[in-house]
Each structure stands twice: as C-alpha cells, then as structure tokens.
Amino acid sequence: MPQFFLNKRLILLLVSMIILVALIGFSLKDRKELTWPEQFLKDTTGLVQMFFHKPAQLVAGFFENINDIRNTYNENKLLKERLEEYVTLEAQVQALKKENEKLRALLDKKESLRDFIPIQATVIGRNPDRWQETIIVNKGEQQGVKKDMAVITPEGLVGKVQHASQFTSTVQLLSALDQNNRISAYVQGKENVFGLIEGYDEKRRELLLKEIPFDAKVEKKQKVLTSGLGGIFPKDLPIGEVTKVEPDQYGLTKIVYVKPFANLYDIDDVIIVKRKIDETLQGREEAK
C-alpha cells in the first residue's frame, strides 16, 4: 500500500512537470491571439492599473508641487535678502558719493583761497530751537579760530564765528535774527553797487541788502559778494544772487533781496577763513 502511494505521487509529479513544460512552451510560442484566460488576466491587470494610475499620479504631482513651492519660497527669501543687501549697499554708495563730492568741493575751494588761510571744520551741533541762528563746529582757538572770522562752504558765505573756545566754536549764521549781524557787500556789475547785508526774510528765506542808493541800477540774477570794507571778511566771498529789488519805506534807498548760494538749513562741513593780513600782523606783534 505505501508503495502504491509513492508511485502515485511520482506519477503526479511527472504529469505536473509535463504540463508545466507544455505551458511554458505554449507561452513562448509566437502566437497571434491570446487564450481567453490570458485575455481575462491581462484585461483585469490593465483595469487595475488604470484605476490606480490617476490617483497615484495626482498624489505624486501634489508632493512635487509642494516641493516646487518650497523651492520657490527659498529662492524668493534668498532674492529678498540679496535685494535688501543691494538697497543697503546702494544707500551706502550714494552717501559715500555725496560725501566725496562735498570733500572735492571743499578741496577745490581750499585751493582757490589766496588771500586767507582756510581752516576746515565739521558741524557737530545745532540747536533745534535756534536752527537758523547758530551751529557748533569742531575747531577752536587751538586751531587758530578767533571771533568774527568768516565761515563759508563751497557754495558761499554762511556766517561768522560768534565765539571760540579751546576746541570748538559757535558760528552765527547769516539767517540769524540779530540787528548787529551786518556784512559789508556789493552787487557785482559793470559798476559795483555797495551796501550792507542787514536782516533776513524768514518767509522768503532770503537776505536783505540795504543802504543801496535809490538811483543805483540793480537787476535780478546779479551776484552779491563781500566787499572786504568792514575789516572782518575778506573780499569777494560769494554771498548770493539778487531776486527782488524794491524801495525802502521812506523811498530814499533800495532794499535788495538776496538768495544765499549756500543752503543755510543743511550744513555739514565748513571752512573758517583766517585772513593772511591778520596772520601777518599777529606775527609782527609777536616779533616785537
């Protein structure tokens, strides 16, 4: 009996192998048509693939979009940082350019000063309550600054030294409302017309040139310069330009409105003017 079952198993194994070889051979055979089991299996597999393909594609696309958004965010963040750096750098470049232009202008003005010795100074203080009155600069008696010395910028005259301490000085601006703030000046033309800068029009932000003879010919756009006759300021320092001419309240003389060449409300660097004649006289006195 056991021998029978053993033979039976052997026979089944051989038959299975024969069927398997037959199926393999049948599958490898170049056929134009598939059997219905093969067609059913293939169609079923295709339907399953179609069913899962679109959702899988959508999920993959969703995660790909998230990755793209993340990359875009990082790129935008980087570009924003670089843009901020560029704006900061541009501001620094403009500030340096402006400072360079001012220093060049100061150098050019310094080289043109022949009748006096220039003392370059920087504004270190300005009282908001007296913005149009005075400024404080970083040069004083130790650098040769004295009271009543003229103070200019590359554009023109801005004021005079009101008082000097050892290392700083207070400068009274042309726009100061002080009756004693007078400057001997003249209107440049074929025939120079002399007068006194005396007073300031706050509304027009212009200086008043007074004591002009009524019959004197003064026109707009003419330049006004220091005359040097007052004994304080050197001659021919530029002050401003004529904008308006009108008779005074008595009709005996004229009042000339002068727009300053220098911006009296925005001053950073100045030159304090030390007249050479004063230096020469001082040297003679010390020699005695």
Secondary structure, DSSP 8 states (H G I E B T S, - for coil): -HHHHHHHHHHHHHHHHHHHHHHHHHHHS--SS--HHHHHHHHHHHHHHHHHHHHHHHHHHHHHHHHHHHHHHHHHHHHHHHHHHHHHHHHHHHHHHHHHHHHHHHHHHHHH--SEEEEEEEEEE--GGGTTTEEEES--GGGT--TT-EEE-SS-EEEEEEEE-SS-EEEEETT---TT-EEEEEE-SSS-EEEEEEEEETTTTEEEEEEEETT----TT-EEEE-STTSSS-TT-EEEEEEEEEE-TTSSEEEEEEEESS-TT---EEEEEEEHHHHHHHHHHHH-
